[in-house]
Amino acid sequence: MRIGELADRAGTTTRALRYYESRGLLPARRTVNGYREYDESDLRLLRQIRTLQAFGFGLEDTRPFVECLQSGHPAGDACPASLAVYRAKLAELDACISRMQEVRAEVAAQLARAEVTVAASLPGGPEPRCDLMPDRFPPEKEATA
């Protein structure tokens, strides 16, 4: 198949395919008239790359998976180098999740402090009131005679 058909089937652009080729992730086989030629194994490589990128892996992180497929393994994650990339990504995600949990706890604590402060400063009740919003029940206007 030619580059346009491969791009369509993989859900990407010909420009992306040329970039992957320039990075050595996609083989550059040419016909006698110079057209790029691809097969089902190339589509499998592209699907692996696109799936990993959708999960947040960088393009260079996909290289071990591509090499694993190119070496004849049925799946891109059947090689030790691919497993190492998975482990590194999990460690990165765990660190990110941990930091987000810390930030969430800080925001929740700040909210709790702010609610106590607002409730204590309101006369007659704990319900917060915003001076920028009109009262729910505005006072009646005095009639002018």
Sequence and secondary structure as in RCSB ss.txt:
>XXXX:A:sequence
MRIGELADRAGTTTRALRYYESRGLLPARRTVNGYREYDESDLRLLRQIRTLQAFGFGLEDTRPFVECLQSGHPA
GDACPASLAVYRAKLAELDACISRMQEVRAEVAAQLARAEVTVAASLPGGPEPRCDLMPDRFPPEKEATA
>XXXX:A:secstr
  HHHHHHHHTS HHHHHHHHHTTSS   B TTS B   HHHHHHHHHHHHHHHTT  TGGGHHHHHHHHTT SS
TTSSHHHHHHHHHHHHHHHHHHHHHHHHHHHHHHHHHHHHHHHHHHSTT SS   TTS  SS        
